[in-house]
Amino acid sequence: MGVIGLRQFSGSGALEGLSRQRRNRRSRGFSLIELLIVIAIILIIVTIAVPRLGRMRSSAQEMAAIRHIQTIHTAQAGYFSQFGKYAESLAQLGPSPSGRVGPDGADLLPEDLADGEKGGYKFQVTKGEIGYVVAAEPTEYGNTGSRTFFSDQTMLIRENYGPEMATIESPPIQ
């Protein structure tokens, strides 16, 4: 019986020593190598995610620019039905400076789009040979967009991949 008691005593002491080591290790926290590994993993994830996020943002701004061009076409149709001609500028399609709807301000576009810049793109409406021309270019090429757009009264939107402005000869958006 004495041998068994000794074994039980020495066994529980060994377990107590192991649990003390585990407690000490837990209270120390992470080692420097463990922290460096975690930081390296985070940096790899960020390196992969940031360029994709930028491309997704740029693509979203390009899609918004296309929708804004369609909005300008709708406003031009409304302007033509009210005044018998197309507007020669975005200001004519926007809110009236006097507060009264008229050819100088038909209130067909929101003020931010009528000012010519929205969502990372600059928009311009000019008088064309027959009707009107809409042009859109990124405010910061490569960052807010990598395409320029052209459209006219035919409502066909054309695009150019690159900083040069899209023209009537540019391919249409599919």
Backbone bond lengths (Angstrom), bond angles and torsions (degrees), N, CA, C in turn:
res aa  C-N    CA-C-N  psi(-1)  N-CA   C-N-CA  omega(-1)  CA-C   N-CA-C  phi
1 M - - - 1.435 - - 1.527 111.30 -
2 G 1.317 116.73 -28.35 1.446 119.80 179.74 1.509 112.57 -69.31
3 V 1.321 117.15 -34.20 1.459 120.66 -179.88 1.522 110.40 -69.12
4 I 1.297 115.64 -42.31 1.469 119.41 179.84 1.526 110.42 -63.50
5 G 1.314 115.53 -41.62 1.462 119.42 179.26 1.515 111.28 -62.81
6 L 1.350 116.89 -37.48 1.448 120.71 179.28 1.530 111.10 -66.86
7 R 1.328 114.25 -41.90 1.458 117.40 177.70 1.527 111.54 -62.84
8 Q 1.308 115.62 -42.55 1.461 117.98 179.48 1.521 111.09 -62.26
9 F 1.315 115.75 -38.61 1.450 119.74 -179.45 1.532 111.30 -67.50
10 S 1.342 115.24 -46.43 1.459 117.30 -178.89 1.522 111.18 -69.81
11 G 1.341 118.42 -32.39 1.466 121.28 178.04 1.506 111.55 -66.45
12 S 1.306 118.26 -42.42 1.457 119.79 -179.57 1.520 111.32 -70.19
13 G 1.323 117.77 -31.38 1.461 121.48 176.42 1.515 111.26 -66.74
14 A 1.337 115.94 -38.11 1.466 119.62 178.52 1.525 110.07 -66.68
15 L 1.331 115.61 -41.37 1.466 118.79 177.36 1.517 111.69 -63.98
16 E 1.313 114.82 -38.02 1.462 119.24 179.17 1.528 110.65 -65.36
17 G 1.334 117.07 -38.75 1.458 121.36 177.86 1.525 111.29 -65.11
18 L 1.360 117.10 -40.18 1.465 121.17 177.85 1.521 111.18 -64.75
19 S 1.331 116.37 -44.50 1.466 118.17 -179.11 1.521 110.94 -66.49
20 R 1.347 118.16 -32.64 1.456 121.24 177.23 1.534 109.59 -66.25
21 Q 1.348 117.14 -40.67 1.458 120.15 177.98 1.531 110.87 -63.32
22 R 1.316 116.12 -41.90 1.476 119.39 179.89 1.523 111.02 -63.75
23 R 1.342 115.23 -41.54 1.466 118.35 178.36 1.527 111.09 -63.05
24 N 1.318 116.41 -42.47 1.472 119.83 178.90 1.513 110.76 -63.49
25 R 1.317 116.71 -40.66 1.462 119.72 -179.30 1.534 110.44 -66.35
26 R 1.339 116.92 -41.96 1.460 120.39 178.44 1.523 111.45 -63.55
27 S 1.287 117.73 -38.15 1.462 120.26 -178.04 1.527 111.88 -73.06
28 R 1.338 118.15 -20.74 1.459 121.10 178.44 1.522 111.36 -73.49
29 G 1.339 119.20 -28.80 1.459 121.73 -178.41 1.521 110.87 90.18
30 F 1.344 115.67 -152.54 1.457 121.17 -177.64 1.524 109.90 -85.10
31 S 1.317 115.24 150.47 1.462 119.33 173.79 1.530 108.50 -81.13
32 L 1.308 116.18 165.89 1.457 121.39 -179.77 1.525 110.96 -61.64
33 I 1.299 117.46 -39.71 1.469 121.29 179.66 1.524 110.19 -64.56
34 E 1.315 117.71 -42.39 1.470 120.32 178.46 1.528 110.92 -61.77
35 L 1.317 117.48 -41.75 1.467 120.86 178.15 1.519 111.42 -65.06
36 L 1.313 117.85 -40.65 1.468 121.16 178.84 1.521 111.17 -64.83
37 I 1.317 117.32 -37.75 1.469 120.68 177.93 1.520 110.20 -64.86
38 V 1.314 117.38 -43.92 1.472 121.05 178.92 1.528 110.46 -62.85
39 I 1.321 117.31 -43.20 1.465 120.73 179.13 1.522 110.47 -64.16
40 A 1.326 117.54 -40.89 1.472 121.19 178.89 1.529 110.58 -62.55
41 I 1.317 117.78 -41.54 1.471 121.24 178.68 1.523 110.33 -63.83
42 I 1.312 116.99 -43.32 1.471 120.66 179.02 1.525 110.46 -62.63
43 L 1.327 117.40 -42.66 1.469 120.75 179.22 1.525 111.72 -63.66
44 I 1.320 117.60 -37.74 1.468 120.78 177.73 1.522 109.95 -64.39
45 I 1.309 117.44 -44.42 1.463 121.21 179.46 1.529 110.65 -62.63
46 V 1.335 117.38 -43.30 1.469 121.23 179.41 1.526 110.51 -64.43
47 T 1.327 116.82 -40.88 1.463 121.10 179.68 1.520 111.33 -61.34
48 I 1.303 116.86 -35.10 1.462 121.09 179.21 1.530 110.54 -77.98
49 A 1.324 117.71 -39.83 1.462 121.67 -171.36 1.529 113.96 -78.43
50 V 1.318 118.67 -38.18 1.468 120.97 -172.69 1.533 112.67 -61.78
51 P 1.340 120.35 -48.58 1.473 117.97 178.63 1.525 112.78 -61.91
52 R 1.316 116.84 -37.74 1.466 119.24 178.28 1.516 110.73 -64.73
53 L 1.303 116.57 -39.75 1.464 120.43 179.07 1.525 110.48 -62.42
54 G 1.335 117.16 -42.08 1.465 121.32 178.21 1.518 112.05 -63.40
55 R 1.348 116.68 -42.21 1.468 119.79 179.02 1.523 110.44 -66.80
56 M 1.327 117.09 -39.16 1.465 119.70 179.25 1.521 110.65 -65.53
57 R 1.321 116.70 -40.12 1.469 121.08 179.23 1.531 110.07 -64.65
58 S 1.322 116.52 -45.13 1.466 121.36 179.01 1.524 110.70 -61.83
59 S 1.314 116.64 -42.73 1.469 120.95 178.88 1.525 110.81 -63.68
60 A 1.310 117.12 -40.33 1.471 120.68 178.48 1.529 110.61 -64.46
61 Q 1.327 117.64 -38.43 1.459 120.20 179.21 1.529 111.12 -69.59
62 E 1.328 117.05 -34.22 1.464 119.88 176.11 1.524 110.73 -65.94
63 M 1.329 116.98 -41.93 1.468 120.45 178.52 1.531 110.23 -64.55
64 A 1.328 116.58 -38.97 1.465 120.18 177.41 1.530 110.44 -64.68
65 A 1.335 117.43 -38.20 1.469 120.98 178.45 1.527 110.38 -61.82
66 I 1.324 116.69 -40.72 1.469 120.36 177.74 1.528 110.16 -62.51
67 R 1.324 116.96 -42.98 1.474 120.18 177.86 1.531 111.11 -64.08
68 H 1.334 116.96 -37.20 1.470 119.58 178.43 1.528 111.20 -66.28
69 I 1.329 116.81 -37.01 1.468 119.71 176.36 1.523 109.52 -63.46
70 Q 1.323 117.12 -40.81 1.470 120.14 177.14 1.530 110.46 -63.57
71 T 1.313 117.27 -37.50 1.468 121.36 176.68 1.526 110.32 -63.75
72 I 1.327 116.85 -40.02 1.466 120.89 178.00 1.527 109.80 -63.87
73 H 1.343 117.42 -40.06 1.473 120.20 177.00 1.525 110.94 -60.93
74 T 1.316 116.48 -43.87 1.472 120.91 178.90 1.531 110.14 -61.53
75 A 1.335 116.09 -42.38 1.465 120.17 179.02 1.528 110.57 -65.13
76 Q 1.328 117.65 -39.15 1.468 120.77 178.35 1.534 110.81 -63.57
77 A 1.332 116.29 -39.22 1.472 119.32 177.79 1.527 110.35 -63.22
78 G 1.330 116.54 -41.93 1.460 120.44 177.17 1.519 112.12 -65.22
79 Y 1.328 116.71 -40.44 1.469 121.30 178.78 1.526 109.99 -63.44
80 F 1.329 116.23 -43.94 1.470 120.77 -179.97 1.530 110.57 -62.39
81 S 1.334 117.18 -40.70 1.471 119.08 -179.25 1.532 111.62 -69.00
82 Q 1.332 117.94 -29.22 1.468 120.79 -179.93 1.526 113.02 -83.73
83 F 1.352 116.97 -39.27 1.465 119.82 -169.55 1.528 113.66 -118.40
84 G 1.336 118.56 -1.16 1.458 121.85 176.39 1.526 115.15 73.56
85 K 1.309 117.68 12.44 1.466 122.48 177.13 1.530 108.06 -153.78
86 Y 1.320 114.72 166.29 1.472 119.23 177.43 1.524 109.97 -87.19
87 A 1.319 116.03 149.53 1.466 120.84 175.97 1.529 109.18 -69.42
88 E 1.306 115.79 145.28 1.464 121.01 -178.28 1.524 112.74 -97.33
89 S 1.335 116.32 -3.73 1.467 120.01 179.37 1.526 109.59 -154.67
90 L 1.319 115.42 163.44 1.465 120.10 175.89 1.526 110.94 -65.85
91 A 1.336 116.31 -33.30 1.467 120.33 -179.44 1.527 111.08 -60.00
92 Q 1.329 117.58 -36.77 1.461 120.16 178.57 1.529 111.56 -67.56
93 L 1.321 117.21 -26.56 1.464 120.71 179.31 1.527 112.22 -86.14
94 G 1.321 117.05 -16.74 1.458 121.89 -176.42 1.511 113.26 -87.61
95 P 1.324 115.37 -167.43 1.468 120.51 179.37 1.522 111.85 -62.61
96 S 1.298 115.02 146.14 1.465 120.93 -178.87 1.525 110.41 -74.69
97 P 1.329 117.68 135.98 1.469 119.68 176.30 1.531 112.06 -64.36
98 S 1.333 116.69 -30.66 1.467 119.86 -178.60 1.521 112.38 -86.65
99 G 1.323 116.35 -12.98 1.459 119.36 -177.76 1.523 112.79 94.10
100 R 1.333 117.23 -12.34 1.464 121.81 178.28 1.517 109.03 -103.90
101 V 1.318 116.97 133.02 1.456 122.39 179.53 1.520 109.54 -66.11
102 G 1.321 116.16 131.70 1.459 121.41 179.46 1.517 109.44 -168.78
103 P 1.327 116.54 -174.20 1.472 119.86 -177.88 1.537 114.03 -61.77
104 D 1.329 117.55 -24.31 1.463 120.22 179.51 1.520 112.95 -86.11
105 G 1.299 117.01 -11.71 1.460 122.04 178.60 1.515 109.80 -166.13
106 A 1.322 116.70 93.37 1.464 120.92 -173.72 1.528 113.04 -86.28
107 D 1.316 117.42 -5.96 1.470 122.70 178.90 1.535 111.82 57.33
108 L 1.330 116.27 41.73 1.460 121.54 179.84 1.530 112.61 -102.85
109 L 1.333 116.67 -11.06 1.467 122.25 177.77 1.521 109.25 -125.56
110 P 1.327 117.28 150.42 1.467 118.55 173.11 1.532 110.40 -66.63
111 E 1.303 116.33 155.87 1.462 121.37 -173.57 1.529 112.69 -59.76
112 D 1.347 117.73 -40.63 1.461 118.76 -177.48 1.530 112.34 -65.26
113 L 1.311 118.13 -36.71 1.464 120.30 176.59 1.532 110.56 -74.17
114 A 1.311 117.14 -36.87 1.468 120.63 178.39 1.526 111.50 -66.29
115 D 1.328 117.20 -24.56 1.470 120.67 176.36 1.523 111.42 -72.99
116 G 1.329 117.90 -16.13 1.454 120.66 173.39 1.509 115.95 102.59
117 E 1.321 118.70 -3.24 1.459 119.83 -179.73 1.525 109.73 -140.27
118 K 1.331 114.34 125.47 1.458 118.70 179.76 1.526 109.41 -157.83
119 G 1.320 116.02 136.02 1.460 121.49 173.21 1.516 114.98 60.24
120 G 1.324 117.42 36.60 1.456 120.10 177.59 1.520 114.73 83.15
121 Y 1.319 117.70 7.37 1.473 121.50 179.28 1.515 110.52 -128.00
122 K 1.336 116.10 148.75 1.463 123.13 173.02 1.525 107.41 -103.84
123 F 1.318 115.95 130.51 1.467 121.95 -178.71 1.521 109.22 -114.21
124 Q 1.333 114.13 147.62 1.462 119.78 178.72 1.524 108.71 -144.99
125 V 1.311 116.06 135.55 1.457 122.31 174.23 1.524 106.97 -116.90
126 T 1.327 115.55 129.87 1.468 120.80 177.24 1.520 108.89 -132.82
127 K 1.310 114.72 163.54 1.461 120.31 177.59 1.527 108.26 -75.06
128 G 1.328 115.97 132.82 1.457 121.11 177.43 1.510 110.84 -101.29
129 E 1.334 116.40 -178.04 1.467 120.83 179.10 1.521 111.12 -61.17
130 I 1.330 116.10 -42.73 1.460 120.22 -178.38 1.521 110.99 -108.11
131 G 1.315 116.32 -42.02 1.452 120.36 -175.06 1.515 112.05 -133.39
132 Y 1.318 116.11 -104.54 1.458 121.68 -177.79 1.524 109.45 -143.83
133 V 1.317 115.69 164.70 1.460 122.84 179.22 1.529 107.67 -129.56
134 V 1.331 115.70 135.79 1.462 122.22 175.14 1.518 107.69 -114.68
135 A 1.318 116.26 128.83 1.467 121.25 176.77 1.522 108.53 -124.93
136 A 1.331 115.51 142.78 1.463 120.75 177.76 1.519 108.63 -138.93
137 E 1.328 115.25 132.68 1.457 120.62 177.59 1.522 109.27 -137.73
138 P 1.338 116.49 149.67 1.470 118.53 -179.95 1.530 111.16 -65.23
139 T 1.314 116.44 144.01 1.465 119.64 177.19 1.517 110.63 -68.47
140 E 1.316 116.81 -29.64 1.464 122.05 178.61 1.523 107.25 -138.10
141 Y 1.335 116.25 93.45 1.459 120.94 -175.12 1.531 110.67 -54.75
142 G 1.338 115.20 133.56 1.455 121.60 -179.80 1.508 113.07 90.23
143 N 1.323 117.36 -24.58 1.457 120.45 -179.91 1.526 111.12 -103.89
144 T 1.326 117.27 -51.06 1.466 120.12 179.64 1.518 111.92 -95.32
145 G 1.318 117.67 -7.56 1.459 121.38 177.95 1.511 110.59 172.39
146 S 1.331 116.17 157.65 1.466 120.06 178.84 1.530 110.95 -125.11
147 R 1.337 116.00 14.09 1.463 120.66 177.54 1.523 109.32 -130.31
148 T 1.332 114.84 148.27 1.460 121.07 170.47 1.529 106.80 -110.99
149 F 1.326 116.07 156.86 1.459 120.34 -175.20 1.523 110.84 -129.25
150 F 1.321 114.58 149.86 1.467 122.91 177.05 1.520 106.99 -137.64
151 S 1.309 115.47 140.81 1.456 120.50 173.88 1.519 108.16 -154.13
152 D 1.312 115.33 161.37 1.466 120.27 176.30 1.523 108.31 -141.20
153 Q 1.325 116.24 -165.46 1.465 120.52 -174.86 1.530 112.70 -61.97
154 T 1.328 119.04 -13.29 1.468 120.65 176.22 1.529 111.05 -72.87
155 M 1.327 116.57 -14.44 1.458 125.56 179.45 1.529 113.54 68.64
156 L 1.324 116.78 12.88 1.455 121.70 175.11 1.528 107.27 -87.21
157 I 1.317 116.30 121.83 1.465 120.82 -177.72 1.526 108.78 -93.69
158 R 1.327 114.52 128.13 1.470 121.02 -179.95 1.525 108.88 -111.92
159 E 1.342 115.66 151.87 1.457 120.01 -175.68 1.528 111.15 -130.17
160 N 1.318 114.85 155.58 1.452 121.18 173.62 1.523 107.11 -136.25
161 Y 1.326 115.95 123.70 1.461 120.50 174.52 1.517 107.84 -82.96
162 G 1.290 116.41 105.57 1.456 121.85 -178.37 1.509 110.01 141.83
163 P 1.333 117.02 171.29 1.461 119.94 -176.54 1.521 114.44 -74.82
164 E 1.352 118.20 -16.74 1.460 120.03 179.18 1.530 108.94 -70.60
165 M 1.319 115.72 142.28 1.463 120.01 -179.11 1.528 111.43 -65.63
166 A 1.319 115.56 140.79 1.458 121.58 174.02 1.530 108.47 -67.42
167 T 1.316 115.69 150.37 1.470 120.87 -179.08 1.531 108.87 -133.66
168 I 1.321 115.00 -176.50 1.469 121.58 177.97 1.525 110.81 -60.92
169 E 1.327 117.59 -24.83 1.459 121.42 179.97 1.529 113.04 -86.31
170 S 1.321 117.93 -10.05 1.465 121.14 -179.71 1.523 110.37 -68.21
171 P 1.331 116.53 153.71 1.461 118.57 -179.54 1.530 112.05 -69.13
172 P 1.332 116.59 144.26 1.465 118.94 178.14 1.528 111.16 -73.35
173 I 1.299 115.48 156.86 1.468 120.63 176.42 1.526 107.82 -71.65
174 Q 1.280 115.38 132.27 1.487 120.64 -179.07 1.502 110.96 -83.73
